Amino acid sequence: MKEILIKVNKDEDLTYPGAGYVLGIDKFSYLFGKTYNISEIKKIKEKLKNKKIFVSFNRIIFNDEIEEYKRALKSVDDLNLSGIIVGDIASLTYNLKTDVILDQMHLNNSYYTINHYYNNGCKGVILTNDITLDEINEIRKNTKAILFKEVFGYPHLSTSNRRLVSNYFRHFKLNKTNSKYYMINEGIDNLYYHVIEDDFGCHILGANPINLLKYTSSLNVDYFIIDGYLIDDIELVLNAFLNKDINKSDEIDKLYNSNSGFINKKTIYKVKKDEK
């Protein structure tokens, strides 16, 4: 049975119904509207005993952070969570008791790769937004790993450790007044891409949220993730997914200017069979 997880971007998200929640943790998560310290995560886990709680360490870790990162992982590992989501594959070597879920943004796109990590202790993966419905279902047929798929939210395009926004404002001698800006694709589609700069670098998100409501019956995964990052209210979206009301899909697209992303677009650049 497919279950719905809500990525928590504000405290209010914890009141929404669903199978569980994905929490960001201070210092080791990015692209969360809100993150929590270990004590707060423990309290949330104790309060929401009947919900599945996943904590996301979705950042790549630098050498000078490793010891603090290990301590945080070990502390969270003692909380009896449903899973720990990691972006750094070194976590697979730390002998964690909790199920480890790998989130590599754009890299979890092949059952060969997923099975390699599964055979080395990774229990599940968050699939990339760059692959099609047929490719997702092909992965399902060929892996035992637990599969997670974002079904609503702004897609991640890129992350750089460089301070691109700050450098831009410094070069042009402008005042930087915010952490969120837009990059305009002028002359092609004039879309406004979200550019977010934080303590960990610069992140670019898609111009439009993805909305896969009409594909939920065909998506053969274990968990759907709904992400309201940069979106004020996701109640309409959440209710539509919980009630499997695909008739709301067009209304959601109109309200949030969302689309189906790559889910029904043929993959053009792909390694041919038996080629290396």
ZADRENMAR-52325 format. One line per field, with one value per residue (C-alpha): residue number from 1; x, y, z negated; residue in one letter. Coordinates in steps of 0.05 Angstrom, whole numbers. Layout:
N
resi: (NUM, ...)
u: (X, ...)
v: (Y, ...)
w: (Z, ...)
resn: (A, ...)
//
This chain:
276
resi: (1, 2, 3, 4, 5, 6, 7, 8, 9, 10, 11, 12, 13, 14, 15, 16, 17, 18, 19, 20, 21, 22, 23, 24, 25, 26, 27, 28, 29, 30, 31, 32, 33, 34, 35, 36, 37, 38, 39, 40, 41, 42, 43, 44, 45, 46, 47, 48, 49, 50, 51, 52, 53, 54, 55, 56, 57, 58, 59, 60, 61, 62, 63, 64, 65, 66, 67, 68, 69, 70, 71, 72, 73, 74, 75, 76, 77, 78, 79, 80, 81, 82, 83, 84, 85, 86, 87, 88, 89, 90, 91, 92, 93, 94, 95, 96, 97, 98, 99, 100, 101, 102, 103, 104, 105, 106, 107, 108, 109, 110, 111, 112, 113, 114, 115, 116, 117, 118, 119, 120, 121, 122, 123, 124, 125, 126, 127, 128, 129, 130, 131, 132, 133, 134, 135, 136, 137, 138, 139, 140, 141, 142, 143, 144, 145, 146, 147, 148, 149, 150, 151, 152, 153, 154, 155, 156, 157, 158, 159, 160, 161, 162, 163, 164, 165, 166, 167, 168, 169, 170, 171, 172, 173, 174, 175, 176, 177, 178, 179, 180, 181, 182, 183, 184, 185, 186, 187, 188, 189, 190, 191, 192, 193, 194, 195, 196, 197, 198, 199, 200, 201, 202, 203, 204, 205, 206, 207, 208, 209, 210, 211, 212, 213, 214, 215, 216, 217, 218, 219, 220, 221, 222, 223, 224, 225, 226, 227, 228, 229, 230, 231, 232, 233, 234, 235, 236, 237, 238, 239, 240, 241, 242, 243, 244, 245, 246, 247, 248, 249, 250, 251, 252, 253, 254, 255, 256, 257, 258, 259, 260, 261, 262, 263, 264, 265, 266, 267, 268, 269, 270, 271, 272, 273, 274, 275, 276)
u: (0, 26, 33, 37, 93, 93, 159, 156, 172, 134, 106, 35, 54, 57, -19, -35, -60, -15, 25, 83, 132, 201, 239, 300, 355, 395, 462, 454, 392, 379, 316, 272, 231, 245, 295, 296, 349, 355, 316, 258, 258, 254, 194, 159, 171, 143, 82, 66, 72, 27, 63, 124, 181, 239, 297, 334, 410, 407, 471, 539, 587, 656, 717, 716, 643, 651, 656, 597, 558, 572, 550, 485, 471, 484, 439, 382, 395, 373, 304, 271, 253, 223, 284, 344, 350, 422, 455, 526, 538, 592, 533, 527, 592, 569, 531, 465, 407, 355, 337, 380, 346, 390, 373, 422, 378, 391, 429, 377, 353, 375, 359, 432, 455, 399, 412, 486, 469, 414, 464, 510, 460, 415, 342, 311, 320, 285, 279, 301, 249, 286, 258, 193, 135, 158, 229, 203, 160, 219, 260, 204, 204, 278, 293, 274, 292, 238, 221, 202, 178, 163, 93, 84, 133, 186, 238, 311, 354, 423, 464, 531, 575, 591, 554, 526, 475, 523, 577, 527, 507, 579, 602, 547, 553, 480, 448, 428, 364, 337, 359, 309, 313, 293, 333, 296, 306, 300, 285, 265, 207, 215, 206, 227, 271, 278, 348, 359, 424, 436, 494, 510, 512, 464, 405, 364, 293, 246, 200, 138, 120, 110, 41, 35, -36, -63, -7, -12, -50, 5, 66, 91, 129, 121, 117, 93, 126, 88, 134, 106, 173, 162, 87, 41, -15, -15, -82, -118, -61, -56, -131, -132, -76, -105, -173, -143, -184, -150, -206, -171, -108, -126, -150, -83, -45, -83, -76, -2, 20, 44, 57, 77, 152, 188, 140, 112, 171, 216, 287, 331, 402, 411, 467, 451, 442, 508, 549, 596)
v: (0, 69, 115, 191, 227, 302, 340, 387, 460, 492, 466, 468, 412, 365, 372, 348, 276, 226, 163, 204, 261, 278, 324, 366, 368, 429, 437, 374, 388, 436, 458, 453, 512, 492, 445, 415, 397, 327, 343, 372, 311, 266, 304, 300, 225, 216, 259, 227, 154, 128, 164, 144, 194, 201, 250, 277, 288, 305, 346, 324, 329, 362, 333, 383, 363, 288, 277, 323, 289, 220, 242, 270, 207, 163, 206, 202, 128, 117, 149, 88, 125, 94, 115, 162, 196, 211, 246, 222, 149, 145, 137, 65, 49, 74, 11, 47, 7, 50, 38, 83, 116, 146, 214, 233, 284, 264, 198, 147, 131, 59, -7, -28, 30, 21, -53, -40, 6, -42, -99, -55, -38, 16, -2, 48, 107, 172, 168, 226, 270, 263, 195, 172, 131, 70, 77, 81, 19, -17, -2, -29, -95, -104, -83, -101, -31, 13, 67, 139, 189, 263, 273, 347, 403, 445, 400, 408, 427, 440, 456, 491, 505, 572, 634, 651, 702, 738, 739, 769, 824, 838, 842, 891, 929, 916, 906, 834, 838, 766, 694, 677, 704, 685, 669, 688, 645, 704, 696, 623, 613, 672, 625, 647, 594, 596, 611, 600, 615, 588, 569, 510, 544, 560, 518, 525, 497, 490, 545, 502, 450, 379, 349, 274, 265, 236, 184, 158, 95, 77, 96, 32, 58, 50, 123, 188, 252, 318, 378, 447, 483, 555, 542, 575, 524, 451, 430, 425, 383, 338, 324, 307, 257, 227, 219, 196, 250, 254, 301, 355, 350, 405, 451, 441, 455, 519, 543, 526, 531, 459, 406, 332, 345, 288, 233, 224, 251, 203, 199, 222, 214, 144, 92, 38, -34, -71, -8, 20)
w: (0, 19, -41, -42, -78, -89, -87, -146, -128, -186, -252, -224, -175, -234, -243, -173, -166, -132, -147, -173, -166, -139, -187, -173, -225, -245, -207, -164, -121, -65, -28, -89, -112, -184, -217, -286, -338, -366, -429, -388, -342, -403, -430, -362, -359, -429, -414, -347, -368, -313, -256, -217, -228, -180, -192, -133, -133, -59, -55, -30, -89, -90, -125, -183, -198, -200, -275, -291, -235, -264, -333, -306, -266, -327, -370, -320, -311, -384, -373, -341, -277, -215, -175, -169, -101, -81, -23, -40, -25, -79, -128, -104, -139, -208, -229, -242, -271, -237, -164, -120, -60, -6, 24, 78, 113, 186, 180, 157, 228, 241, 208, 218, 174, 125, 117, 106, 47, 23, 21, -21, -75, -45, -56, -9, 38, 56, 131, 175, 207, 274, 295, 326, 301, 341, 314, 242, 251, 283, 221, 177, 215, 206, 134, 63, 38, 7, 58, 43, 95, 90, 119, 105, 95, 129, 163, 144, 204, 176, 114, 111, 51, 84, 59, 127, 103, 56, 110, 160, 112, 93, 165, 184, 118, 99, 31, 16, -24, -21, -16, 39, 109, 180, 242, 306, 368, 415, 488, 484, 437, 388, 329, 260, 227, 151, 126, 52, 16, -54, -99, -55, 13, 69, 93, 156, 159, 217, 239, 228, 176, 200, 190, 201, 173, 237, 238, 167, 185, 235, 194, 163, 103, 27, 5, 36, 10, 10, 3, -10, -10, 15, 18, -33, -37, -16, -47, 20, 48, -12, -15, 59, 51, -13, 20, 87, 120, 188, 211, 170, 212, 261, 205, 169, 233, 244, 172, 163, 236, 229, 281, 287, 297, 332, 312, 383, 424, 460, 435, 493, 467, 441, 440, 490, 468, 455, 467, 413)
resn: (M, K, E, I, L, I, K, V, N, K, D, E, D, L, T, Y, P, G, A, G, Y, V, L, G, I, D, K, F, S, Y, L, F, G, K, T, Y, N, I, S, E, I, K, K, I, K, E, K, L, K, N, K, K, I, F, V, S, F, N, R, I, I, F, N, D, E, I, E, E, Y, K, R, A, L, K, S, V, D, D, L, N, L, S, G, I, I, V, G, D, I, A, S, L, T, Y, N, L, K, T, D, V, I, L, D, Q, M, H, L, N, N, S, Y, Y, T, I, N, H, Y, Y, N, N, G, C, K, G, V, I, L, T, N, D, I, T, L, D, E, I, N, E, I, R, K, N, T, K, A, I, L, F, K, E, V, F, G, Y, P, H, L, S, T, S, N, R, R, L, V, S, N, Y, F, R, H, F, K, L, N, K, T, N, S, K, Y, Y, M, I, N, E, G, I, D, N, L, Y, Y, H, V, I, E, D, D, F, G, C, H, I, L, G, A, N, P, I, N, L, L, K, Y, T, S, S, L, N, V, D, Y, F, I, I, D, G, Y, L, I, D, D, I, E, L, V, L, N, A, F, L, N, K, D, I, N, K, S, D, E, I, D, K, L, Y, N, S, N, S, G, F, I, N, K, K, T, I, Y, K, V, K, K, D, E, K)
//
